[in-house]
């Protein structure tokens, strides 16, 4: 819908997300993850979402644990 990262790289699934109570903690976490290599990111996703289910389509079930 909007030009940006997701459209440029044809991303269509949300497979990982975190919940934070503080915007500064969320920004810090996002910056940390951006520095990780791809293998570490894949391992993180597969630890909590091994089937790579679309969290948006399923109403973010992993956040309700």
GIMOVEN-V628243 format. One record per residue. N is the residue number from 1. RES is the residue in one letter. NEAR is the number of other ideal C-beta (glycine too) atoms within 10 Angstrom. D_FIRST is the distance of its C-alpha to the first C-alpha in Angstrom with 2 decimals. Layout:
BEGIN
N,RES,NEAR,D_FIRST
N,RES,NEAR,D_FIRST
END
This chain:
BEGIN
1,X,5,0.00
2,X,5,3.79
3,X,7,6.71
4,X,9,9.15
5,X,7,11.42
6,X,13,9.52
7,X,11,7.71
8,X,8,11.14
9,X,8,13.14
10,X,6,11.37
11,X,11,11.79
12,X,9,11.24
13,X,13,14.16
14,X,15,15.49
15,X,17,19.15
16,X,17,20.68
17,X,12,20.67
18,X,13,23.50
19,X,9,24.69
20,X,12,26.37
21,X,6,28.39
22,X,8,28.30
23,X,8,25.52
24,X,8,27.87
25,X,11,28.42
26,X,13,24.70
27,X,11,24.35
28,X,12,27.54
29,X,12,26.42
30,X,11,23.11
31,X,9,25.14
32,X,9,27.70
33,X,13,25.35
34,X,8,23.83
35,X,7,27.44
36,X,12,28.11
37,X,7,28.42
38,X,7,26.31
39,X,8,29.20
40,X,11,29.55
41,X,13,25.87
42,X,14,26.20
43,X,10,29.45
44,X,14,27.94
45,X,13,25.19
46,X,13,27.85
47,X,9,30.25
48,X,13,28.18
49,X,19,25.90
50,X,8,28.00
51,X,7,26.13
52,X,12,22.69
53,X,14,21.55
54,X,12,17.99
55,X,18,18.79
56,X,12,15.79
57,X,9,16.79
58,X,11,20.37
59,X,8,20.13
60,X,12,20.98
61,X,10,24.55
62,X,15,25.63
63,X,10,25.43
64,X,7,27.92
65,X,5,30.77
END
